[in-house]
Amino acid sequence: MKNFGYCVWMIPNNEEYLNLYKRGFSHHLSVKTEMTLSDSIKFINSLKQNSDVVNSINVILGDAISSYEDNFAAIEFPVYIYNDEIQEEQSEKPWWWPDKAHISFEYQYDEPFSLEKIQEWNRIVKCKKITLSKFIIMKCDGSYLEWKKVPEEMISD
């Protein structure tokens, strides 16, 4: 089972829409993974204190793809920052923006997802625009069904 340690996620404000597709975990953009609790708290507090960090960011989902590494499979949609004012993708990204940014929609262990399953996700996800609006810390060890959010009172400035 793949362990990701403590992770900083950015989650959407339109979670109700995404709950239609929920498969045992909250949809999220993994900003930073494989951290200690101390390092993740320092990182998230630096995000909160940095004037360049926006409170929300609009993204557009690309087409679903699958990844498979260390017996951990994910169906994920690449995400692209979207500028509402000019109605197009924005090329400039924040300093904290991850490489290969994506939002995962389904996980499984021990085998990759089939092409049919990937195509199914491309068919069922109709709304491709999402607003990400909150940073959280998750402990992502063991089964993804057991991942836990770090209580906000543990994260202080």
C-alpha positions in Angstrom: 0.0 0.0 0.0 1.4 3.4 -1.0 1.9 5.9 1.8 1.9 9.6 1.0 2.6 10.9 4.5 1.2 14.3 5.3 -0.2 16.2 2.3 -1.4 19.7 1.6 -4.5 19.6 -0.5 -6.6 22.4 -2.0 -10.2 21.5 -2.1 -13.2 22.8 -4.1 -16.0 25.0 -2.8 -18.5 23.2 -5.0 -18.1 19.9 -3.2 -21.8 19.2 -3.5 -21.4 18.8 -7.3 -18.3 16.6 -6.8 -20.0 14.5 -4.2 -22.0 13.0 -7.1 -18.7 11.3 -8.1 -17.3 10.6 -4.6 -15.5 7.3 -4.3 -14.4 7.2 -0.6 -12.3 10.4 -0.5 -12.6 14.1 -1.1 -11.7 15.4 -4.5 -8.6 17.6 -4.2 -5.5 19.1 -5.8 -2.4 17.7 -4.1 -0.3 20.8 -3.7 2.5 19.0 -1.8 2.9 15.4 -0.6 5.1 13.1 1.4 5.8 15.6 4.2 6.1 15.4 7.9 3.3 16.9 10.0 5.6 19.7 11.1 6.7 20.5 7.5 3.1 20.4 6.3 2.0 22.9 9.0 4.9 25.2 8.2 4.0 25.0 4.5 0.3 25.7 4.9 1.0 28.6 7.3 3.4 30.1 4.7 0.6 29.9 2.2 -1.8 31.7 4.5 0.7 34.4 5.3 1.8 35.0 1.7 0.0 37.9 0.1 0.4 36.3 -3.4 -1.7 33.3 -2.4 -5.3 33.8 -3.6 -8.3 32.6 -1.6 -9.7 30.7 -4.5 -8.6 29.6 -8.0 -10.7 28.5 -10.9 -9.6 25.4 -12.8 -10.8 23.5 -15.8 -10.5 19.8 -16.0 -8.8 18.1 -19.0 -9.6 14.6 -20.1 -9.4 11.8 -17.6 -6.1 9.8 -17.5 -4.9 6.9 -15.3 -1.7 6.5 -13.3 -0.3 3.4 -11.7 2.6 3.3 -9.4 3.5 1.0 -6.5 0.3 -1.0 -6.9 -1.7 2.3 -6.5 -4.0 3.3 -9.4 -5.7 6.6 -9.8 -8.1 8.1 -12.4 -7.3 11.8 -12.5 -8.2 14.8 -14.5 -5.4 17.2 -15.3 -6.3 20.7 -14.2 -5.5 24.1 -15.8 -5.9 27.5 -14.2 -8.8 29.3 -15.8 -9.1 33.1 -16.0 -12.8 34.0 -15.8 -12.2 37.6 -17.0 -10.7 36.6 -20.4 -12.5 33.2 -20.6 -9.3 31.2 -21.3 -6.6 29.2 -19.7 -4.1 31.2 -17.7 -0.4 30.4 -18.4 1.0 32.1 -15.3 0.8 29.8 -12.2 1.3 30.5 -8.5 4.7 29.6 -7.0 3.1 26.7 -5.0 1.3 25.2 -8.1 2.3 21.5 -8.4 3.8 19.8 -11.4 1.3 17.6 -13.2 -1.5 19.2 -11.3 -4.7 17.1 -11.3 -7.8 16.2 -9.4 -8.3 12.5 -8.7 -11.7 10.9 -9.0 -11.1 7.2 -8.2 -8.4 5.1 -6.6 -7.8 1.3 -6.4 -5.0 -1.0 -5.5 -3.2 -3.9 -7.2 -4.2 -3.2 -10.8 -4.4 -0.4 -13.3 -7.7 1.0 -14.4 -9.1 -0.3 -17.7 -9.4 2.0 -20.7 -13.2 1.5 -20.5 -13.2 2.9 -16.9 -11.2 5.9 -18.0 -13.6 6.5 -20.9 -16.6 6.2 -18.5 -15.2 9.0 -16.3 -14.8 11.2 -19.4 -18.5 10.5 -20.2 -20.0 11.1 -16.8 -18.1 14.2 -15.7 -20.0 17.0 -17.5 -19.1 20.1 -15.6 -15.4 20.7 -16.1 -15.0 24.0 -14.3 -14.2 23.9 -10.5 -13.2 26.5 -8.0 -10.6 25.4 -5.5 -10.9 27.5 -2.3 -9.4 26.0 0.8 -6.1 24.5 1.9 -6.1 21.5 4.3 -3.6 19.0 5.6 -4.4 15.3 5.3 -2.6 12.2 6.7 -2.5 9.9 3.7 -1.1 6.6 5.0 -2.6 3.2 4.6 -5.8 2.7 2.6 -7.2 5.9 1.0 -10.5 5.0 2.7 -8.7 5.7 6.1 -7.0 9.0 5.2 -7.7 11.6 7.8 -7.9 15.4 7.8 -5.6 17.1 10.3 -7.9 19.2 12.6 -7.6 22.9 11.9 -6.9 23.7 15.5 -3.6 21.9 15.1 -2.6 24.3 12.3 -1.7 27.6 13.8 0.1 30.7 12.6 
